Amino acid sequence: MGPTLDRLSASAYVVPTDGPEADGTLSWDSTTLVLVEVEGGGHRGIGFTYADASIVALINQKLAGVVQGGDVFDIPALWSALVGQVRNLGWRGLCANAISAIDCALWDLKARILGQPLARLLGMHRPAVPIYGSGGFTSYDGGRLRDQLAGWVEDDACLWVKMKVGSDPSTDPRRVAEAREAIGEGRGLFVDGNGAYARKQALALAETFRERDVSWFEEPVSSDDLEGLRLLRDRMPAGMEVAAGEYGYEPFYFRRLLQAGAVDVLQADVTRCCGVTGFLKAAVLAEAHSVPLSGHTAPAMHLHAACAAPGLRHLEWFHDHVRIEALLFDGAPVPRQGMIAPDLGRPGHGLTFKAADAARFAV
């Protein structure tokens, strides 16, 4: 038997954004990070998710007792117990976010006990992960949009950039043209509709966006509209891919999305899809359908699993999360020539929570 999991606790931190932010369907002025800390075998592991602070009570009162006292090395068994515990609450949504943070913390703890970086423990497909810069919020004026996107490519931090569209479809062609002008030719430009468009509206805009060499259209319609995604995928201009999956909370959703032929690229989020365990399940499903995988946001928490995932194309370098992870954790990744790489000299995820710095954001 392996070491026993002695303690599990959760806490939440609300970090204001550095300006108003919006996409095609929402606006926000802060981001909440929920941290899980686990102890066992003389070590401490951490995991986190971006969710609502309400899941702290769910974790501390409903889920901690399910895994405390369990074998730290038997993560699949602990994962199954967590999923079973939320059967009547509903696995998807906030429960999946909570399980994600716990699962990530368990993998971190196991790797730390073994004195290994998590990527090595999982087995690496690649030593580093390509990233694309992501922001370009619909709340930005033209100047900030151009400065942000151009900054990522001028510094060679990112090989591609992604912007939000959909708040005002009448202005989207102009904004996309401004983005292309800012980053120049030869750099990848992606757009993310966050499900804001109707089917025919999305198809018409895709033709316009393709004139600016947009190669990726994320959630042109709701990610729950599998028929609509498939219809658009079949009718997109040549060279433009449809991506979705960030709201996949469990393997069955990814299976349905892939079986429907709804995406050219599957997205999965380690902080939503039930952790490292769920992320690797999504990767295997994508590989079985010959569809590439892309990691959604939270680059510091994705990095090691992304190095281990088969078929991974890239990872999202999301403005809000990059800022928060550098603020709250030592060991957060730093881009170099369009890639981020794990520090194989640090065990686990390689992250250390800066509790003193985080205290002012605590809920």
C-alpha positions as CSV (number, residue, x, y, z in Angstrom):
1,M,0.0,0.0,0.0
2,G,1.0,3.6,-0.6
3,P,0.8,6.5,1.9
4,T,-2.5,7.5,3.4
5,L,-4.2,10.8,2.5
6,D,-4.3,12.5,5.8
7,R,-5.9,15.9,5.1
8,L,-7.8,17.7,2.3
9,S,-9.0,21.3,2.4
10,A,-10.2,24.0,0.0
11,S,-10.1,27.8,-0.1
12,A,-11.1,30.5,-2.6
13,Y,-9.5,33.6,-3.9
14,V,-11.2,36.3,-6.0
15,V,-8.8,38.4,-8.1
16,P,-10.1,41.5,-9.9
17,T,-9.4,41.7,-13.6
18,D,-7.0,44.4,-14.9
19,G,-9.9,46.0,-16.8
20,P,-13.5,45.2,-18.0
21,E,-13.7,41.9,-19.8
22,A,-16.4,40.4,-22.0
23,D,-17.0,37.8,-24.7
24,G,-19.9,37.0,-26.9
25,T,-22.2,36.0,-24.1
26,L,-20.8,37.2,-20.7
27,S,-19.0,40.0,-19.0
28,W,-17.0,39.9,-15.8
29,D,-14.7,42.0,-13.6
30,S,-13.0,39.3,-11.4
31,T,-11.9,35.6,-11.6
32,T,-12.2,33.1,-8.7
33,L,-9.6,30.5,-8.1
34,V,-10.5,27.6,-5.8
35,L,-7.4,25.9,-4.3
36,V,-7.3,22.4,-2.9
37,E,-4.4,21.3,-0.6
38,V,-3.8,17.7,0.3
39,E,-1.3,16.1,2.7
40,G,0.0,12.6,3.0
41,G,3.3,10.7,3.3
42,G,5.0,13.8,4.7
43,H,4.3,15.9,1.7
44,R,1.7,18.4,0.5
45,G,0.1,18.6,-3.0
46,I,-2.0,21.4,-4.5
47,G,-4.6,21.6,-7.3
48,F,-7.0,24.4,-8.4
49,T,-9.9,25.2,-10.6
50,Y,-11.5,28.4,-11.8
51,A,-15.1,28.3,-10.5
52,D,-17.4,29.8,-7.9
53,A,-16.4,30.1,-4.3
54,S,-19.4,28.1,-3.3
55,I,-17.6,24.8,-4.2
56,V,-15.3,25.3,-1.2
57,A,-18.1,24.0,1.0
58,L,-18.9,21.2,-1.4
59,I,-15.2,20.1,-1.2
60,N,-14.7,20.5,2.5
61,Q,-18.1,19.1,3.6
62,K,-19.1,16.6,0.9
63,L,-16.0,15.4,-0.9
64,A,-13.0,15.5,1.5
65,G,-14.3,12.7,3.7
66,V,-14.6,10.4,0.6
67,V,-10.9,10.4,0.0
68,Q,-9.3,11.1,3.3
69,G,-7.8,7.9,4.7
70,G,-7.5,6.5,1.1
71,D,-4.3,5.4,-0.6
72,V,-2.6,8.3,-2.2
73,F,-1.3,6.1,-5.0
74,D,-4.7,4.7,-5.9
75,I,-5.9,7.8,-7.7
76,P,-8.3,6.0,-10.1
77,A,-10.1,4.5,-7.2
78,L,-10.3,7.9,-5.4
79,W,-11.5,9.5,-8.6
80,S,-14.3,7.0,-9.0
81,A,-15.3,7.5,-5.4
82,L,-15.6,11.2,-5.9
83,V,-17.7,10.8,-9.0
84,G,-20.0,8.4,-7.2
85,Q,-20.4,10.8,-4.3
86,V,-22.0,13.5,-6.5
87,R,-24.4,11.2,-8.3
88,N,-27.5,12.9,-6.8
89,L,-26.0,16.4,-6.9
90,G,-25.1,16.2,-10.6
91,W,-21.7,15.3,-11.8
92,R,-21.4,18.1,-14.4
93,G,-20.7,21.7,-13.7
94,L,-19.6,22.8,-10.2
95,C,-19.2,19.2,-9.0
96,A,-16.8,18.4,-11.9
97,N,-14.8,21.6,-11.1
98,A,-14.5,20.5,-7.5
99,I,-13.4,17.0,-8.5
100,S,-10.9,18.5,-11.0
101,A,-9.1,20.5,-8.2
102,I,-9.0,17.5,-6.0
103,D,-7.7,15.1,-8.7
104,C,-5.0,17.6,-9.7
105,A,-3.9,17.9,-6.1
106,L,-3.8,14.1,-5.7
107,W,-1.6,13.7,-8.7
108,D,0.7,16.5,-7.5
109,L,1.0,14.8,-4.1
110,K,1.8,11.4,-5.6
111,A,4.5,12.9,-7.7
112,R,6.0,14.8,-4.8
113,I,6.1,11.7,-2.6
114,L,7.9,9.9,-5.4
115,G,10.2,12.9,-6.0
116,Q,9.3,13.2,-9.6
117,P,7.9,15.9,-11.8
118,L,4.3,15.0,-12.8
119,A,5.1,14.9,-16.5
120,R,7.7,12.2,-15.9
121,L,5.3,10.2,-13.6
122,L,2.6,10.3,-16.3
123,G,5.1,9.6,-19.2
124,M,6.0,12.4,-21.6
125,H,5.0,12.6,-25.2
126,R,6.8,15.9,-25.6
127,P,9.2,18.1,-23.6
128,A,7.3,21.3,-24.2
129,V,3.9,22.5,-25.3
130,P,3.1,25.1,-28.0
131,I,0.8,27.9,-26.8
132,Y,-1.5,30.5,-28.3
133,G,-2.2,33.9,-26.8
134,S,-5.8,34.3,-25.8
135,G,-7.7,37.5,-24.8
136,G,-8.9,40.1,-27.2
137,F,-12.0,40.6,-25.2
138,T,-15.0,42.3,-26.8
139,S,-14.8,45.0,-24.1
140,Y,-11.4,46.1,-25.4
141,D,-11.2,49.2,-27.6
142,G,-9.2,48.9,-30.8
143,G,-6.0,50.1,-29.2
144,R,-5.9,47.6,-26.4
145,L,-6.9,44.8,-28.8
146,R,-4.1,45.6,-31.1
147,D,-1.5,46.0,-28.4
148,Q,-2.3,42.8,-26.6
149,L,-2.3,40.6,-29.7
150,A,0.7,42.2,-31.3
151,G,2.6,41.9,-28.0
152,W,2.3,38.2,-28.0
153,V,3.7,37.7,-31.5
154,E,6.3,40.4,-31.3
155,D,7.9,38.9,-28.3
156,D,7.7,35.4,-29.9
157,A,5.7,34.4,-26.8
158,C,3.0,32.8,-28.9
159,L,2.7,31.3,-32.4
160,W,-1.0,32.0,-32.7
161,V,-3.5,34.5,-31.0
162,K,-7.2,34.3,-30.3
163,M,-9.8,37.0,-29.8
164,K,-13.4,37.1,-28.6
165,V,-16.2,37.9,-31.0
166,G,-20.0,37.9,-30.8
167,S,-21.0,40.7,-28.5
168,D,-21.9,42.9,-31.5
169,P,-21.7,40.9,-34.7
170,S,-21.9,44.0,-36.8
171,T,-18.5,45.1,-35.5
172,D,-16.8,41.7,-35.6
173,P,-15.5,42.0,-39.2
174,R,-13.8,45.3,-38.4
175,R,-12.3,44.0,-35.2
176,V,-11.0,40.9,-36.9
177,A,-9.4,43.1,-39.6
178,E,-7.8,45.2,-36.9
179,A,-6.4,42.1,-35.2
180,R,-4.9,40.8,-38.5
181,E,-3.3,44.2,-39.1
182,A,-1.8,44.1,-35.6
183,I,-0.2,40.7,-35.8
184,G,0.7,40.8,-39.5
185,E,0.6,38.0,-42.1
186,G,1.9,34.6,-41.4
187,R,0.7,34.4,-37.8
188,G,-2.2,32.3,-36.8
189,L,-5.4,34.2,-35.9
190,F,-8.3,32.4,-34.1
191,V,-11.8,33.7,-33.1
192,D,-14.0,32.5,-30.2
193,G,-17.7,33.0,-30.4
194,N,-18.6,31.5,-27.1
195,G,-21.8,30.2,-28.7
196,A,-23.1,33.7,-29.4
197,Y,-24.2,33.2,-33.0
198,A,-27.1,31.5,-34.8
199,R,-26.1,28.9,-37.3
200,K,-26.5,30.9,-40.5
201,Q,-25.1,34.0,-38.9
202,A,-22.0,32.0,-37.9
203,L,-21.6,30.6,-41.4
204,A,-21.9,34.1,-43.0
205,L,-19.3,35.5,-40.6
206,A,-17.0,32.6,-41.2
207,E,-16.7,33.6,-44.9
208,T,-15.8,37.2,-43.8
209,F,-13.3,36.1,-41.2
210,R,-11.6,33.8,-43.6
211,E,-10.8,36.8,-45.8
212,R,-8.5,37.8,-42.9
213,D,-6.9,34.3,-42.8
214,V,-8.7,33.2,-39.6
215,S,-8.0,29.5,-39.3
216,W,-10.0,28.5,-36.1
217,F,-13.6,29.3,-35.2
218,E,-14.3,28.2,-31.6
219,E,-17.9,27.6,-30.5
220,P,-19.5,29.4,-33.5
221,V,-22.7,28.1,-32.0
222,S,-23.5,26.6,-28.6
223,S,-21.3,23.7,-27.7
224,D,-24.5,21.8,-26.8
225,D,-25.7,22.2,-30.4
226,L,-23.9,19.2,-31.8
227,E,-25.9,19.1,-35.0
228,G,-25.2,22.8,-35.5
229,L,-21.4,22.3,-34.9
230,R,-21.4,19.5,-37.4
231,L,-23.4,21.5,-40.0
232,L,-20.9,24.4,-39.7
233,R,-17.9,22.1,-39.7
234,D,-19.0,20.6,-43.0
235,R,-19.7,24.1,-44.5
236,M,-16.7,26.1,-43.2
237,P,-14.4,27.8,-45.7
238,A,-11.4,25.8,-46.6
239,G,-8.7,26.2,-44.0
240,M,-11.0,27.0,-41.1
241,E,-11.4,24.6,-38.3
242,V,-14.3,24.3,-35.8
243,A,-13.2,23.8,-32.1
244,A,-15.3,23.1,-29.0
245,G,-15.2,21.0,-25.8
246,E,-14.2,23.5,-23.0
247,Y,-17.5,22.7,-21.3
248,G,-16.9,19.0,-21.3
249,Y,-17.2,17.9,-17.7
250,E,-17.0,14.1,-18.2
251,P,-15.9,11.6,-20.8
252,F,-19.4,10.9,-22.1
253,Y,-19.7,14.5,-23.5
254,F,-16.4,14.2,-25.3
255,R,-17.5,10.9,-26.8
256,R,-20.8,12.4,-28.0
257,L,-19.0,15.5,-29.5
258,L,-16.6,13.2,-31.4
259,Q,-19.1,10.7,-32.5
260,A,-21.2,13.5,-33.9
261,G,-18.3,14.7,-36.0
262,A,-18.8,18.1,-34.6
263,V,-15.3,19.4,-34.2
264,D,-12.0,19.5,-36.1
265,V,-10.2,20.1,-32.8
266,L,-11.4,18.8,-29.4
267,Q,-10.9,21.1,-26.4
268,A,-10.6,19.9,-22.8
269,D,-10.0,21.8,-19.6
270,V,-8.1,20.0,-16.8
271,T,-9.8,22.3,-14.3
272,R,-13.3,21.3,-15.5
273,C,-13.2,17.8,-16.9
274,C,-12.4,16.1,-13.6
275,G,-8.7,16.8,-13.4
276,V,-5.6,15.1,-14.9
277,T,-7.5,11.8,-14.9
278,G,-10.3,13.3,-16.9
279,F,-8.0,15.2,-19.2
280,L,-6.1,12.1,-20.2
281,K,-9.4,10.3,-20.8
282,A,-10.4,13.0,-23.2
283,A,-7.0,12.8,-24.9
284,V,-7.5,9.1,-25.5
285,L,-11.0,9.6,-26.9
286,A,-9.7,12.3,-29.3
287,E,-6.8,10.0,-30.4
288,A,-9.3,7.2,-31.1
289,H,-11.3,9.5,-33.4
290,S,-8.1,10.9,-35.1
291,V,-8.9,14.4,-33.8
292,P,-6.3,16.7,-32.3
293,L,-6.6,17.9,-28.7
294,S,-6.2,21.5,-27.4
295,G,-5.9,22.4,-23.7
296,H,-8.3,25.2,-22.5
297,T,-6.9,28.0,-20.3
298,A,-5.2,27.4,-16.9
299,P,-1.7,26.8,-18.5
300,A,0.1,26.2,-15.2
301,M,-2.3,23.5,-14.2
302,H,-2.4,21.9,-17.6
303,L,1.3,21.9,-18.4
304,H,2.4,18.5,-17.1
305,A,-0.7,16.7,-18.3
306,A,-0.4,18.4,-21.7
307,C,3.2,17.0,-22.0
308,A,1.8,13.6,-21.4
309,A,-1.4,13.7,-23.5
310,P,-1.3,12.0,-26.9
311,G,-2.3,14.0,-29.9
312,L,-2.1,17.4,-28.2
313,R,-1.7,20.4,-30.6
314,H,-1.5,23.3,-28.3
315,L,-2.5,25.0,-25.0
316,E,-4.3,28.2,-24.4
317,W,-2.2,31.0,-22.8
318,F,-5.3,32.8,-21.4
319,H,-4.7,36.4,-20.3
320,D,-6.6,36.2,-17.0
321,H,-5.2,32.9,-15.8
322,V,-1.6,33.7,-16.8
323,R,-1.8,36.8,-14.7
324,I,-3.3,35.0,-11.7
325,E,-1.0,32.0,-11.8
326,A,2.1,34.2,-11.9
327,L,0.6,36.3,-9.0
328,L,-0.3,33.4,-6.7
329,F,2.2,30.6,-7.5
330,D,6.0,30.3,-7.7
331,G,7.0,28.1,-10.6
332,A,4.3,29.3,-13.0
333,P,5.5,28.7,-16.6
334,V,7.2,31.4,-18.8
335,P,6.9,31.3,-22.6
336,R,9.9,30.9,-24.7
337,Q,9.7,30.9,-28.5
338,G,6.0,30.0,-28.5
339,M,6.3,27.1,-26.0
340,I,6.1,26.5,-22.3
341,A,8.1,23.6,-20.7
342,P,7.9,22.0,-17.3
343,D,10.8,22.5,-14.9
344,L,11.9,18.8,-14.5
345,G,13.9,19.8,-11.5
346,R,10.8,20.4,-9.4
347,P,8.5,17.6,-8.2
348,G,4.8,17.4,-8.9
349,H,3.3,20.3,-10.9
350,G,6.3,22.4,-9.8
351,L,4.0,25.0,-8.3
352,T,4.3,26.5,-4.8
353,F,1.3,28.5,-3.5
354,K,2.2,32.0,-2.3
355,A,-0.2,32.1,0.7
356,A,1.0,35.5,2.0
357,D,0.6,37.1,-1.4
358,A,-2.8,35.5,-1.9
359,A,-4.2,36.5,1.5
360,R,-5.6,39.8,0.3
361,F,-7.8,38.0,-2.3
362,A,-9.1,35.3,0.1
363,V,-12.9,35.0,0.3
